[in-house]
Amino acid sequence: MPTVLKVKFQEDTRRTTLEKPPTYAELLAILTDLFPNLLVLFSVKYLDEDEDLVTISSDMELAEAFRIASASNVL
């Protein structure tokens, strides 16, 4: 099932469709392709069901972000 990924860096928002959910390493590569001006050190966060920004730093946390997005019909 395709996965829609919508990401924001500063004032720039990008949206792309992926054939499958990425691993954390794949996500980092996608982000650096989408935003060539990213600094070497950056953090990835998502907005959870409580509207808290939650940091993603591993495959396990990324899987949880996709699970939450799927449960809230965001995907």
PDB file of N, CA, C and O in Angstrom:
ATOM      1  N   MET A   1       0.845  -1.181   0.000  1.00  0.00           N
ATOM      2  CA  MET A   1       0.000   0.000   0.000  1.00  0.00           C
ATOM      3  C   MET A   1       0.889   1.242   0.000  1.00  0.00           C
ATOM      4  O   MET A   1       1.777   1.353   0.845  1.00  0.00           O
ATOM      5  N   PRO A   2       0.675   2.164  -0.912  1.00  0.00           N
ATOM      6  CA  PRO A   2       1.506   3.378  -0.955  1.00  0.00           C
ATOM      7  C   PRO A   2       1.371   4.208   0.325  1.00  0.00           C
ATOM      8  O   PRO A   2       0.321   4.229   0.968  1.00  0.00           O
ATOM      9  N   THR A   3       2.443   4.876   0.665  1.00  0.00           N
ATOM     10  CA  THR A   3       2.494   5.734   1.840  1.00  0.00           C
ATOM     11  C   THR A   3       2.771   7.157   1.383  1.00  0.00           C
ATOM     12  O   THR A   3       3.737   7.411   0.663  1.00  0.00           O
ATOM     13  N   VAL A   4       1.919   8.084   1.806  1.00  0.00           N
ATOM     14  CA  VAL A   4       2.125   9.491   1.482  1.00  0.00           C
ATOM     15  C   VAL A   4       2.921  10.112   2.622  1.00  0.00           C
ATOM     16  O   VAL A   4       2.564   9.989   3.793  1.00  0.00           O
ATOM     17  N   LEU A   5       3.997  10.775   2.254  1.00  0.00           N
ATOM     18  CA  LEU A   5       4.868  11.422   3.227  1.00  0.00           C
ATOM     19  C   LEU A   5       4.821  12.924   2.972  1.00  0.00           C
ATOM     20  O   LEU A   5       5.130  13.384   1.873  1.00  0.00           O
ATOM     21  N   LYS A   6       4.435  13.678   3.987  1.00  0.00           N
ATOM     22  CA  LYS A   6       4.369  15.132   3.882  1.00  0.00           C
ATOM     23  C   LYS A   6       5.322  15.693   4.923  1.00  0.00           C
ATOM     24  O   LYS A   6       5.173  15.432   6.117  1.00  0.00           O
ATOM     25  N   VAL A   7       6.312  16.473   4.463  1.00  0.00           N
ATOM     26  CA  VAL A   7       7.352  16.972   5.369  1.00  0.00           C
ATOM     27  C   VAL A   7       7.538  18.472   5.203  1.00  0.00           C
ATOM     28  O   VAL A   7       7.324  19.037   4.130  1.00  0.00           O
ATOM     29  N   LYS A   8       7.940  19.092   6.296  1.00  0.00           N
ATOM     30  CA  LYS A   8       8.148  20.539   6.289  1.00  0.00           C
ATOM     31  C   LYS A   8       9.533  20.852   6.844  1.00  0.00           C
ATOM     32  O   LYS A   8       9.965  20.281   7.846  1.00  0.00           O
ATOM     33  N   PHE A   9      10.219  21.774   6.168  1.00  0.00           N
ATOM     34  CA  PHE A   9      11.506  22.298   6.628  1.00  0.00           C
ATOM     35  C   PHE A   9      11.447  23.801   6.472  1.00  0.00           C
ATOM     36  O   PHE A   9      11.317  24.310   5.359  1.00  0.00           O
ATOM     37  N   GLN A  10      11.540  24.506   7.564  1.00  0.00           N
ATOM     38  CA  GLN A  10      11.372  25.951   7.597  1.00  0.00           C
ATOM     39  C   GLN A  10      10.005  26.287   6.997  1.00  0.00           C
ATOM     40  O   GLN A  10       8.988  25.823   7.513  1.00  0.00           O
ATOM     41  N   GLU A  11       9.952  27.063   5.945  1.00  0.00           N
ATOM     42  CA  GLU A  11       8.661  27.431   5.353  1.00  0.00           C
ATOM     43  C   GLU A  11       8.317  26.597   4.121  1.00  0.00           C
ATOM     44  O   GLU A  11       7.326  26.876   3.445  1.00  0.00           O
ATOM     45  N   ASP A  12       9.111  25.593   3.827  1.00  0.00           N
ATOM     46  CA  ASP A  12       8.933  24.764   2.634  1.00  0.00           C
ATOM     47  C   ASP A  12       8.297  23.431   3.014  1.00  0.00           C
ATOM     48  O   ASP A  12       8.813  22.717   3.874  1.00  0.00           O
ATOM     49  N   THR A  13       7.175  23.093   2.375  1.00  0.00           N
ATOM     50  CA  THR A  13       6.494  21.816   2.619  1.00  0.00           C
ATOM     51  C   THR A  13       6.542  20.994   1.346  1.00  0.00           C
ATOM     52  O   THR A  13       6.279  21.499   0.254  1.00  0.00           O
ATOM     53  N   ARG A  14       6.883  19.710   1.497  1.00  0.00           N
ATOM     54  CA  ARG A  14       6.957  18.783   0.355  1.00  0.00           C
ATOM     55  C   ARG A  14       6.075  17.572   0.646  1.00  0.00           C
ATOM     56  O   ARG A  14       5.865  17.196   1.799  1.00  0.00           O
ATOM     57  N   ARG A  15       5.567  16.976  -0.423  1.00  0.00           N
ATOM     58  CA  ARG A  15       4.737  15.784  -0.308  1.00  0.00           C
ATOM     59  C   ARG A  15       5.200  14.800  -1.368  1.00  0.00           C
ATOM     60  O   ARG A  15       5.416  15.170  -2.522  1.00  0.00           O
ATOM     61  N   THR A  16       5.351  13.541  -0.966  1.00  0.00           N
ATOM     62  CA  THR A  16       5.766  12.506  -1.904  1.00  0.00           C
ATOM     63  C   THR A  16       5.063  11.202  -1.546  1.00  0.00           C
ATOM     64  O   THR A  16       4.679  10.997  -0.394  1.00  0.00           O
ATOM     65  N   THR A  17       4.896  10.335  -2.513  1.00  0.00           N
ATOM     66  CA  THR A  17       4.276   9.031  -2.284  1.00  0.00           C
ATOM     67  C   THR A  17       5.345   7.953  -2.406  1.00  0.00           C
ATOM     68  O   THR A  17       6.108   7.920  -3.371  1.00  0.00           O
ATOM     69  N   LEU A  18       5.385   7.079  -1.417  1.00  0.00           N
ATOM     70  CA  LEU A  18       6.353   5.979  -1.368  1.00  0.00           C
ATOM     71  C   LEU A  18       5.617   4.668  -1.543  1.00  0.00           C
ATOM     72  O   LEU A  18       4.474   4.534  -1.106  1.00  0.00           O
ATOM     73  N   GLU A  19       6.258   3.698  -2.176  1.00  0.00           N
ATOM     74  CA  GLU A  19       5.631   2.388  -2.383  1.00  0.00           C
ATOM     75  C   GLU A  19       5.428   1.632  -1.073  1.00  0.00           C
ATOM     76  O   GLU A  19       4.494   0.840  -0.942  1.00  0.00           O
ATOM     77  N   LYS A  20       6.306   1.881  -0.108  1.00  0.00           N
ATOM     78  CA  LYS A  20       6.212   1.213   1.203  1.00  0.00           C
ATOM     79  C   LYS A  20       6.786   2.152   2.251  1.00  0.00           C
ATOM     80  O   LYS A  20       7.571   3.042   1.926  1.00  0.00           O
ATOM     81  N   PRO A  21       6.399   1.960   3.503  1.00  0.00           N
ATOM     82  CA  PRO A  21       6.991   2.805   4.543  1.00  0.00           C
ATOM     83  C   PRO A  21       8.519   2.627   4.577  1.00  0.00           C
ATOM     84  O   PRO A  21       9.011   1.502   4.484  1.00  0.00           O
ATOM     85  N   PRO A  22       9.254   3.708   4.706  1.00  0.00           N
ATOM     86  CA  PRO A  22      10.723   3.609   4.695  1.00  0.00           C
ATOM     87  C   PRO A  22      11.281   3.200   6.055  1.00  0.00           C
ATOM     88  O   PRO A  22      10.605   3.302   7.079  1.00  0.00           O
ATOM     89  N   THR A  23      12.519   2.739   6.043  1.00  0.00           N
ATOM     90  CA  THR A  23      13.247   2.578   7.298  1.00  0.00           C
ATOM     91  C   THR A  23      13.704   3.970   7.731  1.00  0.00           C
ATOM     92  O   THR A  23      13.571   4.932   6.975  1.00  0.00           O
ATOM     93  N   TYR A  24      14.233   4.076   8.925  1.00  0.00           N
ATOM     94  CA  TYR A  24      14.717   5.372   9.396  1.00  0.00           C
ATOM     95  C   TYR A  24      15.850   5.877   8.500  1.00  0.00           C
ATOM     96  O   TYR A  24      15.884   7.056   8.147  1.00  0.00           O
ATOM     97  N   ALA A  25      16.771   4.996   8.134  1.00  0.00           N
ATOM     98  CA  ALA A  25      17.890   5.390   7.260  1.00  0.00           C
ATOM     99  C   ALA A  25      17.372   5.844   5.890  1.00  0.00           C
ATOM    100  O   ALA A  25      17.865   6.827   5.337  1.00  0.00           O
ATOM    101  N   GLU A  26      16.383   5.131   5.344  1.00  0.00           N
ATOM    102  CA  GLU A  26      15.793   5.525   4.066  1.00  0.00           C
ATOM    103  C   GLU A  26      15.093   6.874   4.184  1.00  0.00           C
ATOM    104  O   GLU A  26      15.166   7.696   3.271  1.00  0.00           O
ATOM    105  N   LEU A  27      14.414   7.104   5.312  1.00  0.00           N
ATOM    106  CA  LEU A  27      13.744   8.384   5.540  1.00  0.00           C
ATOM    107  C   LEU A  27      14.748   9.534   5.543  1.00  0.00           C
ATOM    108  O   LEU A  27      14.501  10.576   4.937  1.00  0.00           O
ATOM    109  N   LEU A  28      15.870   9.347   6.218  1.00  0.00           N
ATOM    110  CA  LEU A  28      16.898  10.391   6.245  1.00  0.00           C
ATOM    111  C   LEU A  28      17.413  10.687   4.841  1.00  0.00           C
ATOM    112  O   LEU A  28      17.636  11.847   4.493  1.00  0.00           O
ATOM    113  N   ALA A  29      17.601   9.647   4.033  1.00  0.00           N
ATOM    114  CA  ALA A  29      18.064   9.839   2.652  1.00  0.00           C
ATOM    115  C   ALA A  29      17.010  10.583   1.825  1.00  0.00           C
ATOM    116  O   ALA A  29      17.351  11.455   1.026  1.00  0.00           O
ATOM    117  N   ILE A  30      15.738  10.243   2.014  1.00  0.00           N
ATOM    118  CA  ILE A  30      14.657  10.926   1.296  1.00  0.00           C
ATOM    119  C   ILE A  30      14.634  12.405   1.680  1.00  0.00           C
ATOM    120  O   ILE A  30      14.495  13.271   0.816  1.00  0.00           O
ATOM    121  N   LEU A  31      14.769  12.689   2.969  1.00  0.00           N
ATOM    122  CA  LEU A  31      14.723  14.074   3.433  1.00  0.00           C
ATOM    123  C   LEU A  31      15.882  14.900   2.885  1.00  0.00           C
ATOM    124  O   LEU A  31      15.696  16.058   2.513  1.00  0.00           O
ATOM    125  N   THR A  32      17.063  14.319   2.834  1.00  0.00           N
ATOM    126  CA  THR A  32      18.200  15.076   2.300  1.00  0.00           C
ATOM    127  C   THR A  32      18.081  15.269   0.791  1.00  0.00           C
ATOM    128  O   THR A  32      18.619  16.234   0.249  1.00  0.00           O
ATOM    129  N   ASP A  33      17.381  14.360   0.104  1.00  0.00           N
ATOM    130  CA  ASP A  33      17.102  14.555  -1.327  1.00  0.00           C
ATOM    131  C   ASP A  33      16.065  15.655  -1.536  1.00  0.00           C
ATOM    132  O   ASP A  33      16.213  16.494  -2.425  1.00  0.00           O
ATOM    133  N   LEU A  34      15.015  15.649  -0.713  1.00  0.00           N
ATOM    134  CA  LEU A  34      13.954  16.650  -0.842  1.00  0.00           C
ATOM    135  C   LEU A  34      14.417  18.047  -0.447  1.00  0.00           C
ATOM    136  O   LEU A  34      13.994  19.044  -1.033  1.00  0.00           O
ATOM    137  N   PHE A  35      15.294  18.104   0.559  1.00  0.00           N
ATOM    138  CA  PHE A  35      15.752  19.389   1.093  1.00  0.00           C
ATOM    139  C   PHE A  35      17.283  19.429   1.099  1.00  0.00           C
ATOM    140  O   PHE A  35      17.894  19.159   2.133  1.00  0.00           O
ATOM    141  N   PRO A  36      17.907  19.756  -0.019  1.00  0.00           N
ATOM    142  CA  PRO A  36      19.369  19.761  -0.107  1.00  0.00           C
ATOM    143  C   PRO A  36      20.035  20.732   0.874  1.00  0.00           C
ATOM    144  O   PRO A  36      21.218  20.578   1.178  1.00  0.00           O
ATOM    145  N   ASN A  37      19.307  21.713   1.365  1.00  0.00           N
ATOM    146  CA  ASN A  37      19.888  22.695   2.285  1.00  0.00           C
ATOM    147  C   ASN A  37      19.830  22.279   3.746  1.00  0.00           C
ATOM    148  O   ASN A  37      20.187  23.066   4.623  1.00  0.00           O
ATOM    149  N   LEU A  38      19.387  21.059   4.025  1.00  0.00           N
ATOM    150  CA  LEU A  38      19.355  20.591   5.412  1.00  0.00           C
ATOM    151  C   LEU A  38      20.754  20.596   6.005  1.00  0.00           C
ATOM    152  O   LEU A  38      21.736  20.288   5.329  1.00  0.00           O
ATOM    153  N   LEU A  39      20.823  20.945   7.256  1.00  0.00           N
ATOM    154  CA  LEU A  39      22.098  20.859   7.965  1.00  0.00           C
ATOM    155  C   LEU A  39      22.438  19.394   8.192  1.00  0.00           C
ATOM    156  O   LEU A  39      21.565  18.529   8.120  1.00  0.00           O
ATOM    157  N   VAL A  40      23.685  19.124   8.461  1.00  0.00           N
ATOM    158  CA  VAL A  40      24.105  17.745   8.707  1.00  0.00           C
ATOM    159  C   VAL A  40      23.340  17.165   9.891  1.00  0.00           C
ATOM    160  O   VAL A  40      22.889  16.021   9.842  1.00  0.00           O
ATOM    161  N   LEU A  41      23.196  17.944  10.943  1.00  0.00           N
ATOM    162  CA  LEU A  41      22.448  17.500  12.117  1.00  0.00           C
ATOM    163  C   LEU A  41      21.051  18.099  12.091  1.00  0.00           C
ATOM    164  O   LEU A  41      20.893  19.318  12.153  1.00  0.00           O
ATOM    165  N   PHE A  42      20.046  17.253  12.001  1.00  0.00           N
ATOM    166  CA  PHE A  42      18.663  17.704  12.053  1.00  0.00           C
ATOM    167  C   PHE A  42      17.834  16.638  12.756  1.00  0.00           C
ATOM    168  O   PHE A  42      18.259  15.487  12.861  1.00  0.00           O
ATOM    169  N   SER A  43      16.666  17.011  13.233  1.00  0.00           N
ATOM    170  CA  SER A  43      15.794  16.041  13.881  1.00  0.00           C
ATOM    171  C   SER A  43      14.515  15.888  13.069  1.00  0.00           C
ATOM    172  O   SER A  43      14.083  16.808  12.374  1.00  0.00           O
ATOM    173  N   VAL A  44      13.927  14.708  13.173  1.00  0.00           N
ATOM    174  CA  VAL A  44      12.690  14.383  12.490  1.00  0.00           C
ATOM    175  C   VAL A  44      11.614  14.241  13.562  1.00  0.00           C
ATOM    176  O   VAL A  44      11.795  13.517  14.540  1.00  0.00           O
ATOM    177  N   LYS A  45      10.501  14.935  13.372  1.00  0.00           N
ATOM    178  CA  LYS A  45       9.415  14.894  14.354  1.00  0.00           C
ATOM    179  C   LYS A  45       8.087  14.732  13.646  1.00  0.00           C
ATOM    180  O   LYS A  45       7.941  15.066  12.470  1.00  0.00           O
ATOM    181  N   TYR A  46       7.117  14.209  14.391  1.00  0.00           N
ATOM    182  CA  TYR A  46       5.754  14.112  13.877  1.00  0.00           C
ATOM    183  C   TYR A  46       4.798  14.618  14.941  1.00  0.00           C
ATOM    184  O   TYR A  46       5.121  14.650  16.128  1.00  0.00           O
ATOM    185  N   LEU A  47       3.620  15.010  14.494  1.00  0.00           N
ATOM    186  CA  LEU A  47       2.583  15.490  15.381  1.00  0.00           C
ATOM    187  C   LEU A  47       1.712  14.303  15.765  1.00  0.00           C
ATOM    188  O   LEU A  47       1.085  13.692  14.900  1.00  0.00           O
ATOM    189  N   ASP A  48       1.664  13.969  17.058  1.00  0.00           N
ATOM    190  CA  ASP A  48       0.887  12.800  17.482  1.00  0.00           C
ATOM    191  C   ASP A  48      -0.570  13.168  17.745  1.00  0.00           C
ATOM    192  O   ASP A  48      -0.992  14.303  17.521  1.00  0.00           O
ATOM    193  N   GLU A  49      -1.326  12.186  18.223  1.00  0.00           N
ATOM    194  CA  GLU A  49      -2.761  12.379  18.442  1.00  0.00           C
ATOM    195  C   GLU A  49      -3.074  13.413  19.524  1.00  0.00           C
ATOM    196  O   GLU A  49      -4.188  13.933  19.573  1.00  0.00           O
ATOM    197  N   ASP A  50      -2.108  13.716  20.388  1.00  0.00           N
ATOM    198  CA  ASP A  50      -2.278  14.747  21.416  1.00  0.00           C
ATOM    199  C   ASP A  50      -1.742  16.094  20.953  1.00  0.00           C
ATOM    200  O   ASP A  50      -1.674  17.048  21.728  1.00  0.00           O
ATOM    201  N   GLU A  51      -1.360  16.162  19.674  1.00  0.00           N
ATOM    202  CA  GLU A  51      -0.766  17.348  19.066  1.00  0.00           C
ATOM    203  C   GLU A  51       0.579  17.735  19.684  1.00  0.00           C
ATOM    204  O   GLU A  51       0.949  18.908  19.723  1.00  0.00           O
ATOM    205  N   ASP A  52       1.294  16.724  20.164  1.00  0.00           N
ATOM    206  CA  ASP A  52       2.663  16.908  20.638  1.00  0.00           C
ATOM    207  C   ASP A  52       3.614  16.579  19.505  1.00  0.00           C
ATOM    208  O   ASP A  52       3.367  15.656  18.729  1.00  0.00           O
ATOM    209  N   LEU A  53       4.709  17.336  19.406  1.00  0.00           N
ATOM    210  CA  LEU A  53       5.759  16.994  18.451  1.00  0.00           C
ATOM    211  C   LEU A  53       6.650  15.934  19.070  1.00  0.00           C
ATOM    212  O   LEU A  53       7.253  16.157  20.120  1.00  0.00           O
ATOM    213  N   VAL A  54       6.732  14.791  18.425  1.00  0.00           N
ATOM    214  CA  VAL A  54       7.478  13.644  18.940  1.00  0.00           C
ATOM    215  C   VAL A  54       8.665  13.387  18.016  1.00  0.00           C
ATOM    216  O   VAL A  54       8.506  13.303  16.798  1.00  0.00           O
ATOM    217  N   THR A  55       9.851  13.262  18.601  1.00  0.00           N
ATOM    218  CA  THR A  55      11.071  13.028  17.831  1.00  0.00           C
ATOM    219  C   THR A  55      11.165  11.574  17.387  1.00  0.00           C
ATOM    220  O   THR A  55      10.845  10.657  18.144  1.00  0.00           O
ATOM    221  N   ILE A  56      11.610  11.378  16.146  1.00  0.00           N
ATOM    222  CA  ILE A  56      11.870  10.046  15.599  1.00  0.00           C
ATOM    223  C   ILE A  56      13.376   9.905  15.433  1.00  0.00           C
ATOM    224  O   ILE A  56      14.018  10.741  14.798  1.00  0.00           O
ATOM    225  N   SER A  57      13.941   8.837  16.009  1.00  0.00           N
ATOM    226  CA  SER A  57      15.386   8.628  15.881  1.00  0.00           C
ATOM    227  C   SER A  57      15.749   7.159  15.653  1.00  0.00           C
ATOM    228  O   SER A  57      16.913   6.776  15.771  1.00  0.00           O
ATOM    229  N   SER A  58      14.741   6.339  15.325  1.00  0.00           N
ATOM    230  CA  SER A  58      15.013   4.915  15.112  1.00  0.00           C
ATOM    231  C   SER A  58      13.892   4.298  14.267  1.00  0.00           C
ATOM    232  O   SER A  58      12.845   4.911  14.058  1.00  0.00           O
ATOM    233  N   ASP A  59      14.133   3.086  13.793  1.00  0.00           N
ATOM    234  CA  ASP A  59      13.111   2.357  13.038  1.00  0.00           C
ATOM    235  C   ASP A  59      11.880   2.109  13.899  1.00  0.00           C
ATOM    236  O   ASP A  59      10.756   2.204  13.408  1.00  0.00           O
ATOM    237  N   MET A  60      12.077   1.792  15.177  1.00  0.00           N
ATOM    238  CA  MET A  60      10.966   1.519  16.082  1.00  0.00           C
ATOM    239  C   MET A  60      10.078   2.756  16.253  1.00  0.00           C
ATOM    240  O   MET A  60       8.852   2.652  16.223  1.00  0.00           O
ATOM    241  N   GLU A  61      10.695   3.913  16.429  1.00  0.00           N
ATOM    242  CA  GLU A  61       9.926   5.149  16.589  1.00  0.00           C
ATOM    243  C   GLU A  61       9.225   5.541  15.287  1.00  0.00           C
ATOM    244  O   GLU A  61       8.109   6.061  15.311  1.00  0.00           O
ATOM    245  N   LEU A  62       9.872   5.295  14.166  1.00  0.00           N
ATOM    246  CA  LEU A  62       9.259   5.586  12.870  1.00  0.00           C
ATOM    247  C   LEU A  62       8.050   4.683  12.642  1.00  0.00           C
ATOM    248  O   LEU A  62       7.017   5.147  12.161  1.00  0.00           O
ATOM    249  N   ALA A  63       8.166   3.406  12.981  1.00  0.00           N
ATOM    250  CA  ALA A  63       7.033   2.483  12.850  1.00  0.00           C
ATOM    251  C   ALA A  63       5.867   2.947  13.723  1.00  0.00           C
ATOM    252  O   ALA A  63       4.710   2.849  13.312  1.00  0.00           O
ATOM    253  N   GLU A  64       6.159   3.446  14.912  1.00  0.00           N
ATOM    254  CA  GLU A  64       5.115   3.961  15.800  1.00  0.00           C
ATOM    255  C   GLU A  64       4.443   5.189  15.178  1.00  0.00           C
ATOM    256  O   GLU A  64       3.223   5.333  15.264  1.00  0.00           O
ATOM    257  N   ALA A  65       5.213   6.061  14.563  1.00  0.00           N
ATOM    258  CA  ALA A  65       4.650   7.241  13.904  1.00  0.00           C
ATOM    259  C   ALA A  65       3.688   6.820  12.786  1.00  0.00           C
ATOM    260  O   ALA A  65       2.605   7.392  12.658  1.00  0.00           O
ATOM    261  N   PHE A  66       4.070   5.836  11.984  1.00  0.00           N
ATOM    262  CA  PHE A  66       3.191   5.354  10.926  1.00  0.00           C
ATOM    263  C   PHE A  66       1.960   4.666  11.504  1.00  0.00           C
ATOM    264  O   PHE A  66       0.869   4.791  10.947  1.00  0.00           O
ATOM    265  N   ARG A  67       2.115   3.944  12.608  1.00  0.00           N
ATOM    266  CA  ARG A  67       0.975   3.292  13.248  1.00  0.00           C
ATOM    267  C   ARG A  67      -0.027   4.334  13.729  1.00  0.00           C
ATOM    268  O   ARG A  67      -1.230   4.191  13.515  1.00  0.00           O
ATOM    269  N   ILE A  68       0.469   5.377  14.375  1.00  0.00           N
ATOM    270  CA  ILE A  68      -0.404   6.440  14.881  1.00  0.00           C
ATOM    271  C   ILE A  68      -1.083   7.167  13.720  1.00  0.00           C
ATOM    272  O   ILE A  68      -2.278   7.456  13.786  1.00  0.00           O
ATOM    273  N   ALA A  69      -0.343   7.461  12.674  1.00  0.00           N
ATOM    274  CA  ALA A  69      -0.919   8.150  11.518  1.00  0.00           C
ATOM    275  C   ALA A  69      -2.009   7.278  10.873  1.00  0.00           C
ATOM    276  O   ALA A  69      -3.057   7.785  10.471  1.00  0.00           O
ATOM    277  N   SER A  70      -1.760   5.991  10.781  1.00  0.00           N
ATOM    278  CA  SER A  70      -2.729   5.079  10.184  1.00  0.00           C
ATOM    279  C   SER A  70      -3.995   4.981  11.052  1.00  0.00           C
ATOM    280  O   SER A  70      -5.109   4.969  10.528  1.00  0.00           O
ATOM    281  N   ALA A  71      -3.820   4.911  12.363  1.00  0.00           N
ATOM    282  CA  ALA A  71      -4.955   4.806  13.275  1.00  0.00           C
ATOM    283  C   ALA A  71      -5.809   6.069  13.260  1.00  0.00           C
ATOM    284  O   ALA A  71      -7.017   6.005  13.488  1.00  0.00           O
ATOM    285  N   SER A  72      -5.196   7.198  12.996  1.00  0.00           N
ATOM    286  CA  SER A  72      -5.949   8.468  12.977  1.00  0.00           C
ATOM    287  C   SER A  72      -6.366   8.843  11.565  1.00  0.00           C
ATOM    288  O   SER A  72      -6.815   9.964  11.325  1.00  0.00           O
ATOM    289  N   ASN A  73      -6.217   7.895  10.610  1.00  0.00           N
ATOM    290  CA  ASN A  73      -6.592   8.107   9.215  1.00  0.00           C
ATOM    291  C   ASN A  73      -5.860   9.263   8.573  1.00  0.00           C
ATOM    292  O   ASN A  73      -6.393   9.914   7.674  1.00  0.00           O
ATOM    293  N   VAL A  74      -4.625   9.532   9.028  1.00  0.00           N
ATOM    294  CA  VAL A  74      -3.817  10.596   8.435  1.00  0.00           C
ATOM    295  C   VAL A  74      -3.175  10.085   7.161  1.00  0.00           C
ATOM    296  O   VAL A  74      -2.971  10.858   6.225  1.00  0.00           O
ATOM    297  N   LEU A  75      -2.850   8.799   7.101  1.00  0.00           N
ATOM    298  CA  LEU A  75      -2.206   8.235   5.907  1.00  0.00           C
ATOM    299  C   LEU A  75      -3.190   8.056   4.792  1.00  0.00           C
ATOM    300  O   LEU A  75      -2.822   7.593   3.713  1.00  0.00           O
TER     301      LEU A  75
END
